[in-house]
Amino acid sequence: MENPLQKYLLAHSTPQEEALAWIEAQTNTRTNYPQMLSGPLQGRLLRMLVSFSGARKVLEIGTFTGYSAACMAMGLPEGGRLDTLEINDELEELICEGWRRAGVTDKISLHIVDAKEFLRSYDGPPYDFIYIDANKREYLQYFELVLPLLRQGGLIVADDTLQGGKVYEESQKVDAQTKGLYAFNDAVSKDSRVEVVMLPLRGGVSVIRKK
Ligand SMILES: C[S@@+](CC[C@H](N)C(=O)[O-])C[C@H]1O[C@@H](n2cnc3c(N)ncnc32)[C@H](O)[C@@H]1O
């Protein structure tokens, strides 16, 4: 159930396209954790950030049902490419159908792989934009692995970095996911290689720029 703020924000933001609504609806009926999907507000933000930043080469860690990948691909110019990494191969059919409906199939490569393996062996051209949205326990590892693969001035967006407020509630920092995010937020905010701003959108979104 949407809260009143969420409802108002959605009512006053550009509505999502039919294909994105289809992916969201399928995710709700066919998966166990539909709340993992980034959703229309964050999807629109990602699409606009990709577009404003002029990114041509995008990386995503954590595809799930392909919603955020479709949004970012919609923000890419002609010839732009997105690599998205997913460890679980069960949702491939749904992912591909969603991208076909959104008209973004030609822009996206889906890699069924552990992101850490992919990143350690990557030797292609640098990325312009990277979205981190996978295992919260591993955020700091992803950050250290992706930073050398990001061009200077490029952006990293990390999802769920407030973990619904758990990271700043002393008594809530007990589970492994919250500890992972706490360590990530701490390390990134002290890292002189980047600048970062944390936004309270949904579970928290960090926008990080490589200096
Ligand atoms: C929060 S969901 C991603 C949501 C998606 N970005 C969206 O907004 O629609 C996280 C996904 O990361 C995947 N994942 C977790 N650990 C991973 C890893 N080490 N490598 C690749 N994918 C991973 C999970 O299987 C899950 O599908």
PDBQT file of the ligand as one rigid body, heavy atoms in Angstrom, charges set to zero:
ROOT
HETATM    1  C1  LIG A 301      17.135  -5.389  -5.460  1.00  0.00    +0.000 C 
HETATM    2  S1  LIG A 301      17.206  -6.584  -6.723  1.00  0.00    +0.000 S 
HETATM    3  C2  LIG A 301      17.544  -5.617  -8.162  1.00  0.00    +0.000 C 
HETATM    4  C3  LIG A 301      16.362  -4.781  -8.591  1.00  0.00    +0.000 C 
HETATM    5  C4  LIG A 301      16.504  -4.169  -9.973  1.00  0.00    +0.000 C 
HETATM    6  N1  LIG A 301      17.711  -3.367 -10.079  1.00  0.00    +0.000 N 
HETATM    7  C5  LIG A 301      15.318  -3.288 -10.253  1.00  0.00    +0.000 C 
HETATM    8  O1  LIG A 301      15.283  -2.147  -9.794  1.00  0.00    +0.000 OA
HETATM    9  O2  LIG A 301      14.364  -3.732 -10.893  1.00  0.00    +0.000 OA
HETATM   10  C6  LIG A 301      18.753  -7.346  -6.404  1.00  0.00    +0.000 C 
HETATM   11  C7  LIG A 301      19.161  -8.427  -7.408  1.00  0.00    +0.000 C 
HETATM   12  O3  LIG A 301      20.566  -8.656  -7.258  1.00  0.00    +0.000 OA
HETATM   13  C8  LIG A 301      20.847 -10.016  -7.511  1.00  0.00    +0.000 C 
HETATM   14  N2  LIG A 301      22.158 -10.338  -6.913  1.00  0.00    +0.000 N 
HETATM   15  C9  LIG A 301      22.446 -10.532  -5.604  1.00  0.00    +0.000 A 
HETATM   16  N3  LIG A 301      23.757 -10.795  -5.449  1.00  0.00    +0.000 NA
HETATM   17  C10 LIG A 301      24.315 -10.728  -6.688  1.00  0.00    +0.000 A 
HETATM   18  C11 LIG A 301      25.637 -10.893  -7.190  1.00  0.00    +0.000 A 
HETATM   19  N4  LIG A 301      26.669 -11.171  -6.368  1.00  0.00    +0.000 N 
HETATM   20  N5  LIG A 301      25.853 -10.763  -8.515  1.00  0.00    +0.000 NA
HETATM   21  C12 LIG A 301      24.815 -10.481  -9.367  1.00  0.00    +0.000 A 
HETATM   22  N6  LIG A 301      23.540 -10.318  -8.951  1.00  0.00    +0.000 NA
HETATM   23  C13 LIG A 301      23.295 -10.432  -7.629  1.00  0.00    +0.000 A 
HETATM   24  C14 LIG A 301      19.656 -10.744  -6.877  1.00  0.00    +0.000 C 
HETATM   25  O4  LIG A 301      19.496 -12.042  -7.414  1.00  0.00    +0.000 OA
HETATM   26  C15 LIG A 301      18.497  -9.788  -7.187  1.00  0.00    +0.000 C 
HETATM   27  O5  LIG A 301      17.807 -10.186  -8.360  1.00  0.00    +0.000 OA
ENDROOT
TORSDOF 0
